Structures are given as structure tokens and as C-alpha cells.
Amino acid sequence: MFEFLIYILVNAFWLSLIGGTTILFLMRLFSVFQYQIEQKKALQVLFIPCSIGFYLHVPSKDLFTKIYRILVVFFFVVTVFASFFLFYMHLELDFIYGIQGYTQTI
């Protein structure tokens, strides 16, 4: 069961790192072409972190922006799960092997 949790956390890490970044960037790129945003604002939409440029310059009254916002929330939740894996690796919280190693030294 613990290995399954680690498996979920590892996959959440890769999904948030590769999937979230790529999908959200492609959606911002598509919105720049769809709404024909001028060049300076288009660069802001594409490259300002946390989708701030997207929220400032893209009209928010259609289905595309609602889907984008839902995906932002989804990838935020996945990134929170991925951060648990990073804490697990950084703090070396190896519960299963740590307990076995402790009982063998007694």
C-alpha cells in the first residue's frame, strides 16, 4: 500500500512537471492565435508566470477560458501531491526500511 502511494506521488510529479507545463503553455499559445492578441500582450500571455498575462489579456466569457481555469486548478492540486514526494525524498522518510533496519539492530 505504501509503495502504491509512492507510485502515485511519482506520477503526480511527472504529470505536473511535464504535462502541466506543456498543456497550459499550448493552451495559452492557442488563445493568442484564437483571440488575435497584439504582439506585446501575446508575449505577456505566454511568458508571465502563474498565468497572470492570460488572466489580464484574454476575455473570460467563453468555454475555453473556463476549461483553462479548471486545468490550472487541477494541475495545482497535482503539484501539491508532487511536492509531498519531493519532501519524502528530501527528508529521506523511508518508513518501511527504516523500521526494519531499526528492529534488526536491537
Secondary structure, 3 states (H helix, E strand, C coil): CHHHHHHHHHHHHHHHHHHHHHHHHHHHHHHHHHHCCCHHHHHHHHHCHHHHHHHHHCCCCCHHHHHHHHHHHHHHHHHHHHHHHHHHHHHCCCHHHHHHHHHHHC
